[in-house]
Amino acid sequence: MPYITWNGPAPTTAAQASVTTGTAIKTMLQLATPSTRQIQILEWGFTIDDTSGADGVVELLQTDVAATVTAHVASGVPNLDPNGTASLLTLGTSATGYTATAEGSTTASRVFDAVSLSATTSESPYTYVRQFMPDTRPIVAISRFLRVRTTTPTTAVDMRTWVVFNEVG
């Protein structure tokens, strides 16, 4: 069953919020797999508002160390099937969440996708979506972290990002 999560709280009376990237590397969204479950990435993407002056990169990668994030709650990781079960992702400030305040010291990573941002395009907004083909869908190992990180060293920009995934036993 597929799940989706965004780099912000689940919207209720307000729309899905964007988050500022900052001026150094920043984890915008982090998913923590439990010790009993892997996840398989089906799709991910982002929208960045006003990339002017913001050469940089957005990465989708697995790491061995958690960033310190604003913790998601269960409603922030909904099942796309309204009759489906709740996600088993680990929730918490060192687990599944968004908008990192500390990156941690990653010692091992696997990059699944990376997108360059150009200061000369000045496209607003810039949108990227990648759906992985069945044989190329990345699997994030147990007790690891999937991160969407961005680096926009010359300026901070607003970003919305999401990941669609399946949990695999």
BARO-326725 format. One record per atom (N, C-alpha, C): x, y, z; atom name; residue in three letters. Coordinates in steps of 0.02 Angstrom, whole numbers, padded with zeros to 5 digits. Layout:
# residues N
x  y  z  site  code
X  Y  Z  CA  ALA;
...
# end
This chain:
# residues 169
x  y  z  site  code
00042  -00059  00000  N  MET;
00000  00000  00000  CA  MET;
00044  00062  00000  C  MET;
00031  00109  -00043  N  PRO;
00073  00169  -00046  CA  PRO;
00054  00221  00007  C  PRO;
00106  00256  00030  N  TYR;
00100  00310  00077  CA  TYR;
00131  00372  00046  C  TYR;
00114  00431  00071  N  ILE;
00145  00493  00050  CA  ILE;
00161  00535  00111  C  ILE;
00215  00572  00107  N  THR;
00230  00620  00160  CA  THR;
00264  00681  00130  C  THR;
00254  00738  00162  N  TRP;
00278  00803  00138  CA  TRP;
00325  00833  00189  C  TRP;
00358  00886  00171  N  ASN;
00404  00920  00218  CA  ASN;
00366  00974  00257  C  ASN;
00314  00953  00289  N  GLY;
00275  00997  00332  CA  GLY;
00218  00958  00362  C  GLY;
00183  00988  00410  N  PRO;
00126  00953  00440  CA  PRO;
00070  00942  00389  C  PRO;
00029  00892  00402  N  ALA;
-00028  00879  00359  CA  ALA;
-00074  00940  00361  C  ALA;
-00095  00965  00302  N  PRO;
-00138  01024  00302  CA  PRO;
-00207  01010  00331  C  PRO;
-00232  01058  00367  N  THR;
-00301  01054  00393  CA  THR;
-00338  01115  00367  C  THR;
-00340  01169  00407  N  THR;
-00374  01230  00383  CA  THR;
-00329  01274  00340  C  THR;
-00265  01260  00338  N  ALA;
-00218  01297  00296  CA  ALA;
-00190  01251  00242  C  ALA;
-00165  01281  00189  N  ALA;
-00135  01242  00134  CA  ALA;
-00068  01213  00156  C  ALA;
-00043  01166  00115  N  GLN;
00023  01137  00128  CA  GLN;
00075  01193  00126  C  GLN;
00113  01199  00180  N  ALA;
00161  01254  00187  CA  ALA;
00226  01238  00151  C  ALA;
00259  01290  00126  N  SER;
00327  01282  00101  CA  SER;
00375  01296  00158  C  SER;
00436  01273  00150  N  VAL;
00487  01281  00201  CA  VAL;
00548  01313  00169  C  VAL;
00579  01360  00203  N  THR;
00639  01392  00176  CA  THR;
00698  01344  00179  C  THR;
00739  01345  00127  N  THR;
00795  01298  00123  CA  THR;
00854  01318  00166  C  THR;
00863  01381  00180  N  GLY;
00923  01402  00214  CA  GLY;
00979  01415  00164  C  GLY;
01039  01429  00188  N  THR;
01094  01444  00143  CA  THR;
01149  01392  00144  C  THR;
01139  01336  00178  N  ALA;
01186  01280  00179  CA  ALA;
01146  01216  00170  C  ALA;
01180  01159  00167  N  ILE;
01144  01096  00158  CA  ILE;
01092  01088  00213  C  ILE;
01033  01066  00193  N  LYS;
00978  01059  00242  CA  LYS;
00933  01001  00222  C  LYS;
00919  00958  00269  N  THR;
00871  00904  00258  CA  THR;
00801  00933  00263  C  THR;
00764  00928  00208  N  MET;
00697  00955  00206  CA  MET;
00645  00903  00227  C  MET;
00660  00839  00216  N  LEU;
00614  00785  00234  CA  LEU;
00656  00724  00250  C  LEU;
00638  00688  00303  N  GLN;
00674  00628  00323  CA  GLN;
00624  00574  00342  C  GLN;
00635  00514  00317  N  LEU;
00595  00456  00334  CA  LEU;
00639  00405  00368  C  LEU;
00618  00379  00426  N  ALA;
00658  00330  00464  CA  ALA;
00624  00262  00461  C  ALA;
00659  00213  00434  N  THR;
00632  00146  00431  CA  THR;
00641  00112  00499  C  THR;
00592  00073  00520  N  PRO;
00600  00036  00583  CA  PRO;
00646  -00024  00573  C  PRO;
00659  -00059  00627  N  SER;
00704  -00118  00623  CA  SER;
00670  -00178  00591  C  SER;
00606  -00172  00575  N  THR;
00569  -00229  00547  CA  THR;
00546  -00218  00475  C  THR;
00561  -00160  00446  N  ARG;
00530  -00143  00383  CA  ARG;
00576  -00100  00340  C  ARG;
00577  -00114  00275  N  GLN;
00611  -00072  00226  CA  GLN;
00557  -00031  00191  C  GLN;
00578  00020  00154  N  ILE;
00530  00055  00111  CA  ILE;
00557  00056  00040  C  ILE;
00511  00055  -00007  N  GLN;
00528  00059  -00078  CA  GLN;
00500  00124  -00105  C  GLN;
00543  00164  -00136  N  ILE;
00523  00230  -00160  CA  ILE;
00489  00222  -00228  C  ILE;
00427  00247  -00232  N  LEU;
00389  00245  -00294  CA  LEU;
00397  00310  -00333  C  LEU;
00397  00366  -00296  N  GLU;
00399  00432  -00328  CA  GLU;
00424  00482  -00276  C  GLU;
00455  00534  -00302  N  TRP;
00471  00591  -00259  CA  TRP;
00473  00654  -00303  C  TRP;
00471  00710  -00271  N  GLY;
00473  00772  -00309  CA  GLY;
00477  00832  -00263  C  GLY;
00482  00890  -00296  N  PHE;
00485  00952  -00258  CA  PHE;
00464  01010  -00302  C  PHE;
00446  01064  -00269  N  THR;
00434  01128  -00301  CA  THR;
00474  01179  -00262  C  THR;
00512  01219  -00299  N  ILE;
00551  01273  -00268  CA  ILE;
00527  01338  -00298  C  ILE;
00512  01386  -00255  N  ASP;
00489  01452  -00277  CA  ASP;
00550  01497  -00285  C  ASP;
00555  01529  -00343  N  ASP;
00605  01580  -00357  CA  ASP;
00676  01556  -00346  C  ASP;
00701  01519  -00395  N  THR;
00770  01493  -00390  CA  THR;
00822  01544  -00411  C  THR;
00803  01603  -00429  N  SER;
00850  01654  -00452  CA  SER;
00907  01663  -00402  C  SER;
00967  01657  -00426  N  GLY;
01026  01666  -00383  CA  GLY;
01040  01607  -00339  C  GLY;
01009  01550  -00352  N  ALA;
01014  01494  -00306  CA  ALA;
01044  01431  -00339  C  ALA;
01105  01436  -00365  N  ASP;
01138  01375  -00388  CA  ASP;
01139  01326  -00330  C  ASP;
01125  01263  -00346  N  GLY;
01125  01214  -00292  CA  GLY;
01105  01146  -00317  C  GLY;
01085  01104  -00271  N  VAL;
01066  01035  -00287  CA  VAL;
01013  01012  -00237  C  VAL;
00969  00968  -00261  N  VAL;
00921  00934  -00218  CA  VAL;
00936  00860  -00225  C  VAL;
00943  00825  -00169  N  GLU;
00963  00754  -00170  CA  GLU;
00911  00711  -00135  C  GLU;
00904  00650  -00160  N  LEU;
00865  00598  -00127  CA  LEU;
00916  00544  -00110  C  LEU;
00926  00530  -00046  N  LEU;
00977  00483  -00027  CA  LEU;
00961  00447  00038  C  LEU;
00993  00389  00046  N  GLN;
00988  00351  00108  CA  GLN;
01050  00366  00148  C  GLN;
01042  00377  00214  N  THR;
01099  00389  00258  CA  THR;
01095  00341  00318  C  THR;
01151  00338  00353  N  ASP;
01155  00296  00413  CA  ASP;
01143  00335  00477  C  ASP;
01139  00401  00472  N  VAL;
01132  00444  00531  CA  VAL;
01073  00491  00521  C  VAL;
01036  00502  00574  N  ALA;
00977  00546  00570  CA  ALA;
00997  00619  00577  C  ALA;
00960  00661  00543  N  ALA;
00962  00733  00556  CA  ALA;
00913  00746  00613  C  ALA;
00920  00802  00645  N  THR;
00872  00823  00696  CA  THR;
00818  00863  00660  C  THR;
00756  00839  00664  N  VAL;
00701  00866  00624  CA  VAL;
00642  00884  00668  C  VAL;
00594  00920  00639  N  THR;
00529  00928  00671  CA  THR;
00491  00863  00659  C  THR;
00470  00830  00712  N  ALA;
00440  00764  00706  CA  ALA;
00373  00765  00670  C  ALA;
00364  00718  00625  N  HIS;
00299  00707  00595  CA  HIS;
00255  00670  00646  C  HIS;
00190  00678  00641  N  VAL;
00143  00637  00678  CA  VAL;
00112  00588  00628  C  VAL;
00075  00539  00651  N  ALA;
00047  00488  00607  CA  ALA;
00006  00517  00550  C  ALA;
-00031  00571  00563  N  SER;
-00072  00601  00510  CA  SER;
-00030  00633  00455  C  SER;
00034  00644  00468  N  GLY;
00079  00673  00419  CA  GLY;
00108  00622  00371  C  GLY;
00091  00557  00381  N  VAL;
00115  00503  00338  CA  VAL;
00054  00461  00319  C  VAL;
00008  00489  00280  N  PRO;
-00054  00453  00266  CA  PRO;
-00046  00397  00215  C  PRO;
-00087  00347  00224  N  ASN;
-00093  00293  00175  CA  ASN;
-00136  00320  00118  C  ASN;
-00117  00309  00056  N  LEU;
-00156  00334  00000  CA  LEU;
-00220  00294  -00010  C  LEU;
-00225  00236  00022  N  ASP;
-00286  00196  00023  CA  ASP;
-00324  00216  00087  C  ASP;
-00384  00245  00081  N  PRO;
-00420  00267  00141  CA  PRO;
-00437  00210  00189  C  PRO;
-00434  00149  00166  N  ASN;
-00448  00091  00209  CA  ASN;
-00385  00055  00230  C  ASN;
-00327  00083  00213  N  GLY;
-00263  00051  00227  CA  GLY;
-00241  00062  00299  C  GLY;
-00188  00027  00317  N  THR;
-00161  00030  00385  CA  THR;
-00114  00089  00392  C  THR;
-00100  00108  00453  N  ALA;
-00053  00163  00467  CA  ALA;
00018  00142  00450  C  ALA;
00059  00189  00432  N  SER;
00129  00177  00417  CA  SER;
00166  00154  00480  C  SER;
00217  00112  00470  N  LEU;
00259  00089  00525  CA  LEU;
00324  00129  00530  C  LEU;
00331  00184  00492  N  LEU;
00391  00225  00498  CA  LEU;
00400  00247  00570  C  LEU;
00462  00253  00592  N  THR;
00477  00277  00658  CA  THR;
00469  00353  00658  C  THR;
00430  00379  00706  N  LEU;
00417  00451  00711  CA  LEU;
00459  00481  00766  C  LEU;
00479  00544  00760  N  GLY;
00516  00577  00813  CA  GLY;
00567  00626  00785  C  GLY;
00598  00665  00829  N  THR;
00645  00717  00808  CA  THR;
00710  00689  00781  C  THR;
00725  00626  00794  N  SER;
00783  00593  00764  CA  SER;
00759  00537  00719  C  SER;
00701  00547  00688  N  ALA;
00671  00494  00647  CA  ALA;
00635  00526  00587  C  ALA;
00570  00514  00581  N  THR;
00532  00540  00524  CA  THR;
00508  00611  00540  C  THR;
00526  00657  00496  N  GLY;
00506  00727  00507  CA  GLY;
00532  00771  00451  C  GLY;
00534  00835  00464  N  TYR;
00550  00884  00412  CA  TYR;
00586  00944  00442  C  TYR;
00617  00984  00399  N  THR;
00650  01046  00417  CA  THR;
00704  01035  00470  C  THR;
00759  01007  00450  N  ALA;
00813  00991  00497  CA  ALA;
00844  01054  00527  C  ALA;
00862  01047  00591  N  THR;
00899  01100  00625  CA  THR;
00971  01079  00636  C  THR;
00986  01014  00628  N  ALA;
01055  00988  00633  CA  ALA;
01060  00928  00587  C  ALA;
01112  00925  00547  N  GLU;
01119  00873  00496  CA  GLU;
01148  00807  00521  C  GLU;
01182  00806  00577  N  GLY;
01215  00745  00598  CA  GLY;
01277  00733  00556  C  GLY;
01315  00680  00572  N  SER;
01377  00665  00537  CA  SER;
01370  00600  00498  C  SER;
01345  00605  00437  N  THR;
01335  00546  00396  CA  THR;
01403  00515  00378  C  THR;
01408  00449  00386  N  THR;
01469  00414  00368  CA  THR;
01459  00368  00308  C  THR;
01397  00350  00293  N  ALA;
01382  00307  00235  CA  ALA;
01317  00330  00204  C  ALA;
01316  00336  00138  N  SER;
01255  00356  00104  CA  SER;
01250  00321  00037  C  SER;
01189  00319  00011  N  ARG;
01175  00295  -00057  CA  ARG;
01131  00347  -00090  C  ARG;
01154  00376  -00145  N  VAL;
01115  00427  -00179  CA  VAL;
01069  00394  -00230  C  VAL;
01004  00411  -00228  N  PHE;
00955  00383  -00274  CA  PHE;
00938  00431  -00331  C  PHE;
00946  00496  -00319  N  ASP;
00933  00546  -00370  CA  ASP;
00962  00612  -00346  C  ASP;
00983  00654  -00393  N  ALA;
01009  00720  -00377  CA  ALA;
00991  00766  -00435  C  ALA;
00966  00826  -00419  N  VAL;
00943  00874  -00469  CA  VAL;
00980  00940  -00458  C  VAL;
01011  00965  -00512  N  SER;
01045  01029  -00508  CA  SER;
00995  01086  -00515  C  SER;
01008  01139  -00477  N  LEU;
00969  01201  -00482  CA  LEU;
01015  01253  -00513  C  LEU;
00990  01290  -00560  N  SER;
01031  01341  -00594  CA  SER;
01005  01410  -00578  C  SER;
01052  01455  -00563  N  ALA;
01034  01525  -00550  CA  ALA;
01015  01561  -00613  C  ALA;
01032  01534  -00671  N  THR;
01018  01571  -00733  CA  THR;
00949  01556  -00761  C  THR;
00916  01503  -00737  N  THR;
00850  01487  -00765  CA  THR;
00796  01534  -00740  C  THR;
00801  01555  -00678  N  SER;
00752  01600  -00646  CA  SER;
00680  01578  -00657  C  SER;
00669  01514  -00656  N  GLU;
00601  01488  -00663  CA  GLU;
00568  01489  -00595  C  GLU;
00507  01512  -00594  N  SER;
00471  01515  -00531  CA  SER;
00399  01494  -00542  C  SER;
00376  01441  -00512  N  PRO;
00415  01393  -00473  CA  PRO;
00448  01341  -00518  C  PRO;
00499  01308  -00492  N  TYR;
00532  01253  -00525  CA  TYR;
00505  01189  -00495  C  TYR;
00478  01145  -00537  N  THR;
00448  01083  -00512  CA  THR;
00483  01023  -00542  C  THR;
00495  00973  -00501  N  TYR;
00528  00911  -00523  CA  TYR;
00489  00853  -00494  C  TYR;
00474  00802  -00535  N  VAL;
00441  00741  -00513  CA  VAL;
00477  00682  -00545  C  VAL;
00492  00632  -00505  N  ARG;
00521  00571  -00533  CA  ARG;
00482  00511  -00507  C  ARG;
00456  00473  -00555  N  GLN;
00424  00409  -00540  CA  GLN;
00474  00355  -00560  C  GLN;
00493  00313  -00513  N  PHE;
00541  00260  -00528  CA  PHE;
00505  00201  -00562  C  PHE;
00537  00173  -00611  N  MET;
00511  00113  -00645  CA  MET;
00516  00054  -00596  C  MET;
00472  00004  -00603  N  PRO;
00472  -00051  -00555  CA  PRO;
00540  -00084  -00541  C  PRO;
00581  -00094  -00592  N  ASP;
00645  -00126  -00581  CA  ASP;
00699  -00080  -00554  C  ASP;
00685  -00015  -00551  N  THR;
00736  00032  -00527  CA  THR;
00715  00069  -00464  C  THR;
00662  00046  -00432  N  ARG;
00638  00079  -00371  CA  ARG;
00687  00068  -00314  C  ARG;
00715  00121  -00286  N  PRO;
00763  00113  -00231  CA  PRO;
00728  00084  -00169  C  PRO;
00765  00043  -00133  N  ILE;
00741  00016  -00070  CA  ILE;
00786  00042  -00014  C  ILE;
00755  00071  00036  N  VAL;
00791  00097  00094  CA  VAL;
00792  00041  00146  C  VAL;
00851  00023  00168  N  ALA;
00861  -00032  00215  CA  ALA;
00829  -00018  00283  C  ALA;
00822  -00071  00322  N  ILE;
00796  -00064  00391  CA  ILE;
00843  -00020  00432  C  ILE;
00815  00016  00478  N  SER;
00852  00058  00525  CA  SER;
00897  00110  00489  C  SER;
00872  00136  00433  N  ARG;
00908  00187  00396  CA  ARG;
00863  00247  00385  C  ARG;
00889  00298  00353  N  PHE;
00852  00361  00345  CA  PHE;
00853  00381  00271  C  PHE;
00794  00395  00245  N  LEU;
00788  00424  00179  CA  LEU;
00783  00499  00188  C  LEU;
00824  00536  00152  N  ARG;
00822  00609  00159  CA  ARG;
00814  00642  00091  C  ARG;
00777  00697  00092  N  VAL;
00778  00745  00036  CA  VAL;
00817  00804  00064  C  VAL;
00877  00815  00035  N  ARG;
00919  00870  00058  CA  ARG;
00928  00920  00002  C  ARG;
00938  00982  00021  N  THR;
00950  01033  -00029  CA  THR;
01008  01077  -00007  C  THR;
01042  01103  -00057  N  THR;
01095  01152  -00046  CA  THR;
01082  01210  -00093  C  THR;
01070  01268  -00067  N  THR;
01063  01329  -00107  CA  THR;
01108  01381  -00075  C  THR;
01173  01378  -00090  N  PRO;
01221  01417  -00052  CA  PRO;
01217  01493  -00058  C  PRO;
01186  01519  -00110  N  THR;
01186  01592  -00118  CA  THR;
01124  01626  -00090  C  THR;
01070  01588  -00080  N  THR;
01009  01619  -00055  CA  THR;
00963  01565  -00028  C  THR;
00918  01583  00016  N  ALA;
00867  01537  00041  CA  ALA;
00805  01543  -00004  C  ALA;
00775  01485  -00021  N  VAL;
00715  01484  -00062  CA  VAL;
00662  01441  -00028  C  VAL;
00600  01450  -00048  N  ASP;
00545  01410  -00020  CA  ASP;
00538  01345  -00058  C  ASP;
00526  01291  -00022  N  MET;
00523  01225  -00052  CA  MET;
00467  01183  -00022  C  MET;
00434  01145  -00065  N  ARG;
00388  01092  -00045  CA  ARG;
00415  01028  -00076  C  ARG;
00420  00975  -00037  N  THR;
00444  00911  -00063  CA  THR;
00402  00854  -00035  C  THR;
00400  00799  -00072  N  TRP;
00361  00741  -00050  CA  TRP;
00395  00677  -00073  C  TRP;
00376  00622  -00041  N  VAL;
00398  00555  -00059  CA  VAL;
00337  00510  -00056  C  VAL;
00328  00469  -00107  N  VAL;
00278  00416  -00108  CA  VAL;
00315  00350  -00103  C  VAL;
00294  00307  -00057  N  PHE;
00331  00245  -00045  CA  PHE;
00285  00188  -00025  C  PHE;
00311  00127  -00031  N  ASN;
00279  00067  -00005  CA  ASN;
00321  00041  00052  C  ASN;
00290  00010  00101  N  GLU;
00326  -00024  00153  CA  GLU;
00334  -00097  00132  C  GLU;
00395  -00124  00141  N  VAL;
00411  -00191  00119  CA  VAL;
00436  -00230  00179  C  VAL;
00406  -00289  00190  N  GLY;
00424  -00331  00247  CA  GLY;
00489  -00366  00241  C  GLY;
# end
